[in-house]
Amino acid sequence: MNTLNKKRIQKFFANKRAKYSLYLFGMILFICIAAPFIANDRPLVVSFNQQWYFPIFKTYPETTFGGDFESEANYHDSYIQELIQSKGWLLFPPIPYRYDTIIMGLSDVAPTPPDSKNFLGTDDQSRDLLSRLIYGYAISLAFGLLLTFFSSIIGIIVGAIMGYYGGKIDLFSQRFVEIYSSMPVLFLVIIFSSVIESSFWWLLLFLSLFSWVGLVNVVRAEFLRGRNLDYVRSSKALGASDCRIIFKHILPNAFPIILSFLPFVLSSSITMLTSLDFLGFGLPVGSPSLGEVLNQAKENLYAPWIGISAFISIAFLLSVLVFIGEGLRDAFDPRNG
């Protein structure tokens, strides 16, 4: 690692807001990756009749524990719990519900307010709200990271070609990008959803075709500046190919600016998915998503805990990403020290 990059890292961690936001984002990623071990309606481990079982990884029929049926054991059934505890024990995750678990025996008609069993309450389908938010975070981050990755590849390639070659290529490409960016993405998604059943991967593919536009101008500006530098001219004089100059010489020097822009692309990707889910044109019905929780808050105004939980969750995630982006921008800005 060279001295310049060390200084950039030091400048980033000198920004306390960005540093703690990065720590919080790492914690969010850990929770999302470990979501099946944090919120699940299956026990982590079962000790029965001096044998060990791991229902979180494998499905066991209830006859395994002395039940009557060959169907999967319902570990929340008091009968199954009594059978297991008579010859052993079972350990549930901290939140003993998955995002799609229908909770039976609630104290009131769903949605119910927060209590000792459901820390954020339940939604109108008798599902644990905290569990749905955790899995919604996981899906939103996975979707946002993948969309950021694919849109960045397209945006970098298009912006690099425009900035490096300039002239008529740049002129006509700019007009194309202006027309392309003015297309009504929301209406196209509505049409797309009416023709093809929406899914995670179809939605990711479709939005990747439009989300790359925001990165083009940043990459183009860096390549317009970098193509006239002395080391680029020297490479051309030595006979280096355009592809080698673009990806071997200019792009590594332009990458810090691109990197500082990526957290904002990620936050906009998550916002796009949340908006589509809220309107009903996003992920399939029943999928855990932040937009679906927002829609439930709109439909159940008499249950304010749903709206408050959704607002705080979305605002917290987007704020963390924006603060990280601001820290990267300041760290890679040559004008700051």
N, C-alpha and C positions, 0 to 999 in steps of 0.2 A: 504494500500500500504506500503510495507516494505521499509527500508532505501536504500537497494540496487537499487530497481526500481526507487526511487526518484532521486538517483544519476545518473542513466542512463538517465532519462528524462532531468535532468539539463545539462548533457553532450551533449545531442542531441540539446537542444535549445541554448546551448553555441556556437554551430556551426551555424553561421549566414546563410551560404549558404544553409544548410539543413533546417533551420527554415523557411526562406523565401520561399524555394521550397515547403515546406509543406503548407504554406499559399496559394501559387499559385495553388497547386494541389487542395486544398479545394475550391478555387474560380472556377477552371475548373469543378470540380464535380457539384458545384451549377449551373453553366451555362448549363451543360449537362442535369441536372435534370429539369431545368426550360426552356429547349430549346423550347417547344411548346408555351411558353409565351413570348419568346424573338424573335423567327423567325417563323412567321405563316402568311398564306395568308387570314386568317379569323380574324375579329376584336375581341378584347378582350371583348368588351361590346358595345351594340347598344341601344341607347335610341330612341324609335320611338313611336309617338302618345301617349306619357306619359306612355309607358310600357318599361320594361327592357328586353333585350335579350342578351344571351351569346353564340354567334356562335362558340366560341372556344371549348365549351362543347357539343353543340347540333346543328344539321343541320336544317336550316330553308329554306323553299321554298321562291322564290322571291315574291310570292303572299302575303306573310306575310307583305311585305313592299310596297305593291301596284303594284307589277309587274304583268306580263301576264302569266307566266309559273309556273308549279308545281315543276319544277326542282330546284336544290339547287341554292341559290342566289350566284352570282359572285360579291363579294364585291369590286373588282377592276374595275368593269364595271361602267363607268361614269353615265349611266342611273340609275343604282341601287343606286349609291352614291347620285345623285340628289334627288331621291325619299326619301331616308332616311333623308337627310339634310333639306328637305322641312318641315319635322315634327319632327326633332330631330337631333341626331349626332351619330357618330361612332368613336371608338378609336382603332387604329391598334397597334400591337406590335412595338417595335423599328425597327425591320426588317420585313417589311410587305410581306415576301415571305417564303414559305416552301422550303424544299430541292428539291421538285419535281415540283415546280411552274414554268410554262413556262411564261416568261415575254414577254408581247406583247408591240409593239410600241417602241422598242429600237431605239436609235439614229443612230445605225450603225449595220452592219451585225455581228452576234455573232461569236466569243466571243468579247465582248466590254470591253474597259479598265475601271478602277475605275472612278466613278463619285459620285455626291451627292446622287444618289438613290441607287446605288450598290457600296458599299464602297470598295470592292475588285474586282469589275468587274463581268462579267458573263462568263460561260463556253460556249462551242460550241453548247450546246443544249438550250441556252437562259435561263439558270437557275442561280440564284444568288449564287456566289461563297462563300461568307461569311456564308450564311445559310447552304450550303452543308458541309462546314468545321465544323460548330457547331454540326450538326447532325452526321457528321463523327466522331468527338470527342466522342459523346455520344455512338455510336455503338462500336467504338474501345475500349473505357474504359469498357463498359458492357461486351464485349467479352473477353477482357483481364482479368478482375476481375473474371469472371466465370471460364475461363480456368485456371487461377492461383489457384482458390479454388479447382477445381476438380483434377488438376494435383498434388497439394500439398497433398491432402488426399492420393492419390495413392503412391506418392513418400515417404511420411512419413511412411506409413504402410510397404512398401517394405524395406525401409532403416532401420526401427526399427527392423524388423525381422532379416535382415542380420547382423546388428550390435549387437543385443542382444544375438542371439544364436551362431554366429560365426561358426568356424569349417567347416564341409562339406557344411552346408547350405549356409554359407557366400561364400565359394569357388565356388560352382556351380551357386549361384545367381549372382556373379560377372561376370562369363563367359556369363550367359544369358543376363545380362544388357549390356555387351560389344557388343554382337551380335545384340541385339535389338536396341541399339542406333546407330548402323551402317546402319540401314535400310534407304533407300532413301525416305524420307518423301515426298519430292516434287513430285517425280514420282508416288508415291502411291496416292497423292491428285489428280493428273491429271487423273489417272485411275478411282479413285473414282468419280470425276466430270463427266467422260464420261458415267458412269453407272447410277448414281443417280443425280438428279437435286440438285445442291448445295444450301444450305440454312444456316441460322445462326445456328440452332440447330444441323443439321447434321455435319456441319463443326466443331462446338464445340465438339461434341462427338468424331469425328474422330481424331482431334488433341489432345484431352485428352488422347488418347491411346499412344501417343508418347512423350508428353511434360513433363511427370513426371520424366523422366530419369535424368534430370539435378539436381534434388533435392536429389536423392538417396545417392550420395556419402557424402553430407553434413550431412544428418541424420545418415547414417551408422557410420561416424567418431565420432559423438557425443555419439552414443549408445555404440560403442566399448570402449570409454573412461569412460562412466558412469556405465557400467555394473560391473566394478571392484571396485567401490567406496564402502565405509563402509556402508552407509545407504542402499544400494542395497543388500549387503550381509546380513545385519541384517534383512531385509524384507524377504529374502529367508529362513533364519533360523527360522523366526516366522511363516513360512508356507504360505506366500502370494503367490498368483498365478502369473504366468508369465504375463498374461494380465494386472493384477493390477499393477505389477512392471513397465511394459512398459509404460502404459498410466497414471498412478497415480504418479509415482516417477521419472522416467528418462525423459519422454517427457516434463513435465513442466520445468525442468532444461535445456533441450536442445532447448526449444522453442525460447528463445531470439536469438540464432544463426540462427535458421530457419527464424524468423521474419526479421532479417536483410538481408536475401537472397531473400525474396519475392518481393521487388520492382524490382529487376533485372529479376525475372521470369515474372513479369507483363510487363516490357518493352520488353522482348523478345517475349511475346505473342502478343503484339500490333504490333511489327515488323513483326511477322509471318503473321498476318492477312493483314497488309499493303502490304507485298510482294505478297501474293496470289491474292489480289485484283488488284495489278498492272499488274500481269501476266494474269489476266482474269479467275482465277480458284478459286476465293473467293466467296463473296456474290453475290446474283443474280444481273443481269444487272439492272441498275437504282438505286441501293441502294446507299445511301450516305456513302462514305468511303474515307479515306485518300489515299489509294492506287489507287482508281479510279481517284482522282484529279491528282495524280502523272502521271497516264497514259494519262490524258488529256493534261498535260503539255508537255509530250513527243510527242503527236500527233499535238500539236499546238505551235510549237517553235516560231512562229511569235507573240504569245501572252505571253510575259515573265512574266506578273503578275500572271498567273496561277502557273507556276513553282516556282516563288519566294514565293507566299503565301503557297503553299504546303510544300516547304522545311522548311520555318520558323515554320509552325505549327507542323510538325513532329519533327523537331529538338528541339523545345521548350518543347513539351510534354515529349520526351524521356530524355532530359536533367534534367527536374524537377524530374522524377522518379529516375534517376541515382543519383542525389544529395541527395534525400531522403534516398536511399539505402546506400550511403556512410556515411551519418549521423547516421543511425541506426547501421551500422557495427562498426563505431568508438565508439558509445555509449555503445555497448554491448561487446566490446573488453576489456578483463580484463587487457591487457597490456598498455592501455591508461589511466594512472593515477589510 
